[in-house]
Amino acid sequence: MPIADLNPVVAAVTARIIERSADTRRRYLEQIDAAAGGGAPKGKLSCANFAHAFAGAPSEDKIRALDPRTINIGIVTAYNDMLSAHQPYERYPDLLRQAARAAGATAQVAGGVPAMCDGVTQGRPGMELSLFSRDLIAMSTGVALTHDAFDAALMLGICDKIVPGLVIGALSFGHLPVIFVPAGPMSSGISNAEKARTRALYAEGKVDRSVLLASEMASYHGPGTCTFYGTANSNQMMMEMMGLHLPGAAFVHPDTELRDALTRAAASQAAGITSGRADYRPIGRVVDERSIVNAATGLLATGGSTNHTLHLLAMARAAGIAFTWEDFDDLSSVTPLIARVYPNGSEDVNAFQAAGGMAYVIRQLLGAGLAHEDVLTVAGRGLSHYAREPFLEDGKLSWRDGPHASLSQDILRPVKDPFDHQGGIRLLTGNLGRAVCKTSAVKPDQRVVEAPAVVFDNQDDLTAAFQRGDLNRDLVAVVRFQGPRANGMPELHGLSPALGVLMDRGFKVALVTDGRMSGASGKVPAALHLTPEALDGGPLARVQDGDIIRLDAESGSLEIKVAATDLANRPPATRPAAGSGYGREMFGHFRAACGPADQGASVLGPEE
């Protein structure tokens, strides 16, 4: 396939990331090289250690494991059957163990990690644990792999904070080859337009809860990942762009022959890329500065989730790489938007896959010099491996070239004829701080809003004001004390229907918050992850009702029209009392230790 010279901006951004990260990356690589030099894992275990590690294994695995040359693969699973995306994982360990045996290896479930569903916790107290679950998953992954009995690892996880947490945890064991094993999206339910229409009607009180529930149940109706292009499916896109999946694994449906073949192949591949082999591919080498840039341009080209302006920074940091919002913004300036998937379009990820999927996206990005080809992946050297798609030929898994042309111009377009000439995420800066804005779903004529502020200290008060009819005017809704140190930075997706209704009524509307929106953030222009947050001395704590705020996603500015001295002389608002119960009191240390959003909002410091 034709591969263009690297775009000058992409090259310059990559070069400055490499320079900025020189010391931290060097220390990280020294750490993983030292771990790799300790010999085969089983050889490091005493006889008693070894006996414990295989005491519960079947006899055939015990006999095989006695051979010091036998590869042992650790499985870290985020299985639970409450998450539709993770329900298929119930039977994966057996598939993986069988495939490992066929490859002359063994496989064991090393441990499980928590996996909460943001769809269940939206608007509920549990959402205040959501972001912190990422770092808890990373720690849990570390606990699972610290048995030090594994030559490689397989990660079973898909959804929002789960994949980033697994990546961060796996990078602490960067000497191990690691493959991520997805389960695929659920089949399509009712149209996204119909779902959005019913949500808007419910927000206006025009239909009752039974109608809303019937609509939602028809949308989320079976095993597999939710089919909108939110954080979960953005995760799957990034695992392809970073070379951590088998090629084309992201969007194959659960419980199909092809999906099972890809699952088995992941175990076989992991066994073949371990230390001491010619194709040794440790995750700490697969994830480098270039693969991080590839993940970013993939996110921008497809209009992916703003949550990854947090997660990608945290993942990069775990590999000793300093990636910033400025890097995102500069990459966005040259990366065209070539995909429209709900909420950025009308169709879902199944339609995206049918139109050409990740193979088409990667082919386009490589052909335009917007992604690095010369990267190490679990499939081999070169991102072009991921311009292929899997298929079954006489029951055997094979790969072929993916589509060279989009099969639906409404969903996927070539780089030369994009939906937008810039990527879907912008950095906003100004006298309120720094924030990110997802522009891919916002119409161009709605990307600049200047209006009076209406200030809320929690999302419930905004919803109540809307229901009272108090918000029927041009406004910038300010929702503060939603940052990571204040309350864990919950998603505020529940505000989307109300704010969307106000826009439909013809009002100019924007949102400014130190909190997050869902990966399914839609048409409302929103300054998200505002840093510094209100609790941490941010100017947001001094905003008052009626202040004029200008959000300009075209120029990348966020300004309050109040003199600097006047704003500084105002007393800051007082944070509402922190919530307790629902597990929140156990995460007080996380809130106190959490870093700012523009550094990934992580509780894991560099020394850890």
C-alpha positions in Angstrom: 0.0 0.0 0.0 1.3 3.5 -0.7 2.7 5.2 2.4 3.3 9.0 2.3 6.2 10.9 3.9 5.2 11.9 7.4 3.3 15.2 7.6 5.7 17.9 8.8 3.4 18.8 11.8 3.1 15.2 12.8 6.9 14.8 12.5 7.5 18.0 14.6 5.1 17.0 17.3 6.7 13.5 17.5 10.2 15.0 17.7 9.3 17.3 20.5 7.6 14.5 22.4 10.8 12.4 22.1 12.9 15.3 23.2 10.6 16.2 26.1 10.5 12.6 27.2 14.2 11.7 26.9 15.0 11.3 30.6 11.7 9.6 31.7 11.6 7.3 28.7 15.2 6.3 29.2 14.6 5.5 32.9 11.5 3.5 31.9 13.3 1.4 29.3 16.1 0.7 31.7 13.5 -0.5 34.2 11.9 -2.9 31.8 15.2 -4.1 30.3 16.4 -5.0 33.9 13.2 -6.9 34.4 13.6 -8.8 31.1 17.1 -9.7 32.0 16.1 -11.7 35.0 15.6 -14.9 33.0 12.5 -17.0 32.3 9.8 -16.3 35.0 9.5 -19.9 36.1 13.2 -20.1 36.5 13.1 -17.3 39.1 10.6 -19.1 41.2 11.6 -21.4 44.0 10.2 -24.9 44.1 7.6 -23.9 46.6 6.7 -20.8 44.6 6.4 -22.9 41.5 4.2 -25.5 43.2 1.8 -22.8 44.5 1.6 -21.3 41.0 0.4 -24.5 39.4 -1.3 -26.3 42.3 -4.7 -25.8 40.9 -3.8 -26.4 37.2 -5.0 -29.5 35.3 -2.5 -32.4 35.2 -1.7 -31.8 31.5 -0.7 -28.2 32.3 1.3 -29.2 35.3 3.3 -31.7 33.2 3.8 -29.2 30.4 4.9 -26.5 32.9 7.7 -28.7 34.3 9.5 -28.0 31.0 11.4 -24.7 31.6 11.0 -23.8 27.9 7.2 -23.8 28.2 5.6 -20.4 27.8 3.1 -19.5 30.5 0.5 -16.7 29.7 -1.2 -14.7 32.3 -4.8 -13.6 31.7 -6.1 -10.5 33.4 -9.8 -10.3 33.0 -12.4 -7.5 33.6 -15.3 -10.0 33.2 -18.6 -9.4 34.8 -22.0 -10.1 33.3 -23.5 -6.7 34.2 -21.4 -5.0 31.5 -22.9 -6.1 28.2 -19.4 -5.5 26.6 -17.8 -7.9 29.1 -20.4 -10.6 29.3 -18.8 -12.6 26.5 -15.6 -12.8 28.5 -17.2 -15.5 30.7 -16.0 -18.2 28.4 -12.8 -16.6 27.1 -10.4 -18.1 29.7 -11.3 -21.6 28.4 -10.8 -20.6 24.8 -7.5 -19.1 25.6 -6.3 -22.0 27.7 -7.2 -24.4 24.8 -5.4 -22.2 22.3 -2.3 -21.9 24.5 -2.1 -25.7 24.9 -2.4 -26.1 21.1 0.6 -23.8 20.9 2.6 -25.8 23.4 2.0 -23.2 26.2 -0.1 -22.8 29.3 -2.4 -20.0 30.3 -3.8 -19.0 33.7 -6.2 -16.3 34.9 -3.7 -14.2 36.8 -6.4 -12.0 38.4 -9.5 -9.9 37.9 -9.9 -6.2 37.9 -13.0 -4.1 38.7 -15.2 -3.0 35.8 -18.0 -0.6 36.4 -20.5 0.5 33.7 -20.7 4.3 33.3 -24.1 3.7 31.5 -25.5 2.4 34.8 -23.9 5.0 37.1 -24.6 8.1 35.0 -26.1 10.7 37.3 -25.7 8.5 40.3 -23.3 8.7 43.2 -21.3 5.8 41.9 -20.2 7.9 38.9 -17.8 9.7 41.3 -15.7 6.6 41.4 -15.6 6.1 37.7 -12.5 8.0 36.8 -10.6 6.7 39.8 -11.5 3.1 38.8 -9.0 3.6 36.0 -6.0 3.8 38.4 -7.5 1.2 40.6 -7.7 -1.2 37.6 -4.0 -0.3 36.9 -3.1 -1.3 40.4 -5.1 -4.4 40.3 -3.4 -5.4 37.0 -0.1 -4.9 38.8 -1.2 -7.2 41.6 -2.3 -9.8 39.1 1.0 -9.8 37.2 3.3 -9.4 40.2 3.2 -13.2 40.7 6.1 -13.0 38.1 5.2 -16.4 36.7 4.3 -15.2 33.2 6.1 -14.9 29.9 3.3 -12.9 28.3 -0.1 -11.5 29.2 -3.6 -11.2 27.6 -5.9 -8.4 28.7 -9.6 -8.9 28.6 -11.2 -5.5 28.8 -13.1 -3.0 26.6 -15.0 -0.2 28.3 -14.3 3.3 29.4 -11.7 3.4 32.2 -11.0 -0.3 31.9 -8.7 -0.4 28.8 -6.6 2.6 29.9 -6.3 1.1 33.4 -5.2 -2.2 31.9 -2.7 -0.5 29.6 -1.2 1.5 32.5 -0.9 -1.6 34.7 0.6 -3.7 31.9 3.2 -1.0 31.2 4.5 -1.5 34.7 5.4 -5.0 33.4 6.7 -3.5 30.1 9.1 -6.4 29.6 6.1 -8.7 28.9 4.4 -9.0 25.5 0.8 -8.1 26.0 -2.1 -8.5 23.7 -5.6 -6.9 24.2 -8.4 -9.2 23.5 -11.8 -7.5 22.7 -15.2 -9.1 22.5 -16.9 -6.8 19.9 -20.0 -4.7 19.6 -23.6 -5.7 20.2 -25.8 -5.8 17.1 -27.6 -2.6 16.2 -30.8 -1.7 18.0 -33.2 1.1 17.2 -31.8 4.1 15.2 -29.8 6.6 17.1 -32.0 9.4 15.9 -35.0 7.7 17.4 -33.2 7.2 20.7 -32.1 10.8 20.8 -35.7 12.0 20.0 -37.2 10.0 22.8 -34.6 11.3 25.3 -35.4 14.9 24.3 -39.1 14.3 24.6 -38.6 12.8 28.1 -36.4 15.8 29.2 -39.3 18.1 28.1 -41.8 16.0 30.0 -43.7 15.0 26.9 -43.4 11.2 27.3 -43.3 9.2 30.5 -40.6 6.9 32.0 -42.2 3.8 30.4 -41.7 5.2 26.9 -38.1 6.2 27.7 -37.3 2.8 29.2 -38.7 1.0 26.2 -36.5 3.1 23.9 -33.4 2.5 26.0 -34.0 -1.2 26.2 -34.3 -1.4 22.4 -31.0 0.5 22.1 -29.0 -1.6 24.6 -30.3 -5.0 24.1 -27.7 -7.7 24.0 -24.1 -8.9 24.6 -21.4 -6.7 23.3 -20.2 -3.1 23.4 -22.7 -0.3 23.2 -22.7 0.7 19.5 -22.3 4.5 19.7 -18.8 5.9 19.3 -18.0 6.7 22.9 -15.1 6.0 25.1 -15.4 2.2 24.9 -15.3 2.0 21.1 -12.6 4.8 21.0 -10.6 2.4 23.2 -10.9 -0.3 20.6 -9.8 2.1 17.9 -6.8 3.1 19.9 -5.7 -0.4 20.6 -5.6 -1.0 16.8 -3.7 2.3 16.2 -1.2 1.4 18.9 -0.7 -2.2 17.7 -2.0 -3.9 20.8 -4.8 -5.9 19.1 -4.6 -8.5 16.5 -5.4 -6.6 13.3 -9.1 -5.9 12.7 -10.1 -7.4 16.0 -12.0 -4.4 17.4 -15.4 -4.5 15.8 -16.2 -8.2 15.1 -19.4 -9.3 16.8 -19.3 -11.6 20.0 -20.3 -15.2 19.8 -19.3 -15.7 16.1 -16.8 -18.1 14.6 -14.6 -15.2 13.5 -14.6 -13.7 17.0 -13.6 -17.0 18.6 -10.9 -17.5 16.0 -9.4 -14.1 16.8 -9.6 -14.9 20.5 -7.7 -18.2 20.1 -5.2 -16.5 17.8 -4.4 -13.9 20.5 -3.1 -16.7 22.8 -1.1 -18.3 20.0 0.4 -15.0 19.0 1.3 -14.1 22.6 3.2 -17.4 22.9 5.2 -16.6 19.8 6.5 -13.2 20.8 8.0 -13.8 24.2 11.5 -13.1 25.4 14.3 -15.2 23.9 12.5 -15.4 20.5 13.4 -13.6 17.3 10.0 -11.8 17.4 10.2 -10.6 21.0 7.7 -7.7 21.3 7.3 -6.4 24.8 4.5 -3.9 25.4 7.0 -1.3 26.8 8.6 -1.2 23.3 5.3 -1.4 21.4 4.0 1.6 23.2 6.4 4.4 22.3 6.2 8.1 21.3 5.2 7.2 17.7 2.4 4.8 18.8 1.0 7.5 21.2 0.9 9.9 18.2 -0.8 7.3 16.1 -3.4 6.8 18.8 -4.0 10.6 18.9 -4.4 11.0 15.2 -6.7 8.1 15.1 -8.8 9.6 17.8 -8.9 13.0 16.0 -9.6 11.5 12.6 -12.6 9.5 13.9 -14.1 12.1 16.3 -13.4 9.9 19.3 -14.1 10.5 23.0 -12.8 13.5 24.9 -12.1 11.2 27.8 -8.9 10.2 26.0 -7.5 13.7 26.5 -7.1 12.3 30.1 -6.5 8.7 29.4 -4.0 8.9 26.6 -1.9 11.3 28.7 -2.0 8.9 31.6 -1.1 5.9 29.4 1.8 7.7 27.8 3.1 8.8 31.2 3.1 5.1 32.3 5.6 4.4 29.5 7.8 7.4 30.4 6.3 9.6 27.6 5.3 13.2 28.2 2.3 13.8 25.9 0.3 17.1 26.3 -2.9 18.8 25.3 -0.8 21.1 23.1 0.3 18.0 21.2 -3.3 17.0 20.8 -4.2 20.5 19.5 -1.3 20.7 17.0 -2.1 17.2 15.7 -5.8 18.2 15.4 -4.8 21.2 13.2 -3.6 18.8 10.4 -5.7 15.7 11.0 -8.9 15.8 9.0 -12.1 14.3 10.4 -12.9 11.3 8.1 -15.5 9.4 10.1 -19.0 10.3 11.3 -20.3 7.8 13.8 -23.0 8.5 16.4 -23.1 10.9 18.2 -21.0 12.6 15.5 -23.2 11.1 12.8 -26.4 9.1 12.5 -24.9 5.6 12.1 -23.3 3.3 14.7 -20.0 1.4 14.9 -21.5 -1.6 13.1 -22.2 0.6 10.1 -18.6 2.1 10.5 -17.2 -1.4 10.3 -19.3 -2.3 7.3 -18.2 0.9 5.5 -14.5 0.0 5.9 -13.7 0.3 9.6 -10.3 0.6 11.0 -8.5 -0.9 8.0 -9.8 1.9 5.9 -9.0 4.6 8.5 -5.5 3.3 8.9 -4.9 3.1 5.2 -6.0 6.7 4.8 -3.9 8.0 7.6 -0.8 6.2 6.4 -1.4 7.3 2.8 -1.6 10.9 4.0 1.5 10.8 6.3 -0.7 11.3 9.4 0.4 8.1 11.2 3.8 6.4 11.7 4.2 3.2 9.8 7.5 2.2 11.3 6.2 1.0 14.7 6.4 -2.2 16.5 3.1 -4.0 17.0 2.0 -7.4 18.3 1.4 -8.4 14.7 4.9 -7.4 13.5 6.8 -4.3 12.4 4.6 -1.7 10.7 1.2 -0.2 11.2 0.3 -1.3 7.7 -0.5 -4.7 9.2 -3.7 -3.0 10.6 -4.8 -1.9 7.1 -5.9 -5.6 6.8 -9.0 -7.3 8.0 -9.6 -10.8 9.3 -11.7 -13.4 7.7 -12.3 -17.2 7.8 -11.2 -19.3 4.9 -12.3 -22.9 5.2 -12.5 -22.3 9.0 -9.0 -21.0 9.1 -8.2 -17.4 10.3 -6.6 -15.3 7.6 -6.1 -11.6 6.8 -6.6 -9.7 3.6 -6.3 -6.1 2.5 -9.1 -3.9 3.9 -11.2 -1.7 1.6 -9.3 0.9 -0.5 -12.5 3.0 -0.9 -15.3 3.8 1.6 -18.4 1.8 1.1 -20.5 4.7 2.6 -19.5 8.4 2.1 -21.9 9.3 4.9 -19.8 7.4 7.4 -16.2 7.3 6.1 -14.5 9.6 3.7 -11.0 9.9 2.2 -8.5 12.3 3.7 -8.7 14.4 0.5 -12.5 14.9 0.9 -13.1 14.9 4.7 -16.1 15.9 6.8 -13.9 18.6 8.3 -10.3 19.6 7.6 -9.4 19.6 11.3 -9.7 16.9 13.9 -12.5 16.6 16.4 -10.8 17.9 19.5 -9.6 21.5 20.3 -7.6 23.0 23.1 -9.3 26.1 24.6 -7.2 28.6 26.6 -8.0 31.9 28.2 -8.5 33.7 31.5 -10.6 30.8 32.8 -7.8 28.3 32.3 -7.3 25.4 29.9 -10.0 23.1 28.6 -10.7 20.7 25.8 -13.7 20.9 23.4 -15.1 18.1 21.2 -16.0 19.8 17.9 -16.7 16.8 15.7 -20.4 16.7 16.5 -20.9 20.5 16.8 -22.1 22.3 13.8 -19.7 25.0 12.6 -22.2 27.8 13.1 -22.6 26.7 16.8 -18.9 26.6 17.7 -18.8 30.2 19.0 -21.1 31.1 21.9 -20.9 34.4 23.9 -23.7 34.6 26.5 -24.3 35.3 30.2 -23.2 32.6 32.6 -25.7 30.6 34.7 -23.7 29.0 37.5 -24.4 25.7 39.2 -22.4 23.8 41.8 -23.9 20.5 40.8 -25.6 18.9 37.9 -28.9 18.3 39.6 -29.5 22.0 40.1 -29.1 22.6 36.4 -31.6 19.8 35.6 -34.1 21.3 38.1 -33.7 24.8 36.6 -34.4 23.4 33.1 -37.5 21.6 34.3 -38.8 24.8 35.9 -38.4 26.6 32.6 -35.7 29.0 34.0 -33.2 28.4 31.2 -35.1 29.5 28.1 -32.5 32.0 26.9 -29.0 32.3 25.5 -26.6 31.1 28.2 -23.3 29.5 29.1 -24.1 26.8 31.7 -21.2 26.7 34.3 -21.1 23.5 36.3 -18.2 23.6 38.7 -16.7 21.6 41.6 -16.8 18.6 39.3 -13.1 18.2 39.0 -11.1 15.1 40.1 -10.1 16.7 43.5 -13.6 17.9 44.2 -15.7 14.8 43.6 -13.8 12.5 41.3 -14.8 14.2 38.0 -18.0 12.4 37.2 -19.4 12.4 33.7 -22.2 14.9 33.2 -23.8 13.2 30.2 -27.2 13.5 31.9 -27.1 17.2 31.1 -27.0 16.6 27.3 -30.7 16.2 26.6 -31.7 19.4 28.5 -29.0 21.5 26.9 -29.8 19.9 23.5 -33.5 20.9 23.9 -32.5 24.5 24.6 -30.4 24.5 21.4 -33.3 23.0 19.4 -35.5 25.9 20.7 -33.1 28.3 19.0 -31.0 29.5 21.9 -27.2 29.8 21.9 -26.0 27.4 24.5 -22.6 26.2 25.7 -21.3 24.3 28.8 -18.2 25.2 30.8 -17.1 22.7 33.5 -14.2 21.3 35.3 -15.9 17.9 35.0 -16.3 15.5 32.1 -18.9 14.6 29.6 -19.6 11.2 28.3 -17.6 9.8 25.4 -20.9 10.2 23.6 -20.8 14.0 24.0 -22.8 15.4 21.2 -23.9 18.7 19.7 -23.6 21.0 22.6 -20.3 23.1 22.5 -18.6 22.3 25.8 -15.4 23.4 27.5 -14.5 20.3 29.5 -11.8 19.3 32.0 -11.2 23.0 32.8 -7.9 23.3 34.6 -7.2 24.4 37.3 -10.4 23.1 38.7 -12.6 25.3 40.9 -11.5 23.5 44.1 -7.9 24.0 43.2 -7.8 27.8 42.9 -9.3 27.9 39.4 -11.0 31.1 38.3 -14.2 29.1 37.7 -14.8 29.4 41.5 -15.2 33.2 41.0 -17.7 33.2 38.1 -21.1 34.7 38.9 -24.5 34.6 37.3 -24.6 37.1 34.5 -20.9 37.2 33.7 -20.4 37.1 30.0 -18.4 34.1 28.8 -17.1 33.5 25.3 -16.4 30.0 24.1 -14.8 30.1 20.7 -13.9 26.6 19.5 -12.8 28.0 16.1 -10.0 30.2 17.5 -9.4 28.0 20.6 -10.3 30.5 23.3 -12.3 30.6 26.5 -12.7 34.0 28.1 -14.8 35.6 30.8 -15.5 39.3 30.1 -14.6 40.5 33.6 -11.5 42.6 34.4 -8.7 40.5 35.9 -8.5 42.6 39.1 -12.3 42.4 39.6 -12.3 38.6 39.1 -9.3 38.2 41.5 -10.9 40.3 44.2 -14.1 38.2 44.3 -14.3 35.6 47.1 -14.3 32.1 45.6 -17.4 30.0 46.0 -17.5 27.3 48.6 -17.5 23.7 47.5 -20.7 21.9 48.4 -20.3 19.2 51.0 -18.6 16.1 49.6 -20.9 13.1 49.2 -20.5 10.0 51.3 -21.8 6.5 51.0 -21.8 4.4 47.8 -18.1 3.7 48.4 -17.1 7.4 48.0 -15.6 7.7 51.5 -13.1 5.0 50.6 -11.6 7.2 47.8 -10.7 10.3 49.9 -7.0 9.6 49.4 -7.5 9.4 45.6 -9.2 12.8 45.5 -6.5 14.4 47.6 -3.7 12.8 45.6 -5.1 13.2 42.1 -3.2 15.3 39.6 -4.7 17.9 37.3 -6.7 17.0 34.2 -4.1 18.3 31.8 -1.7 15.7 33.2 -4.1 12.8 33.0 -6.0 13.3 36.3 -4.0 10.4 37.8 -3.3 9.3 41.4 -0.2 7.4 40.1 2.9 9.5 40.5 6.0 9.2 38.4 7.8 7.3 41.1 5.1 4.7 41.1 
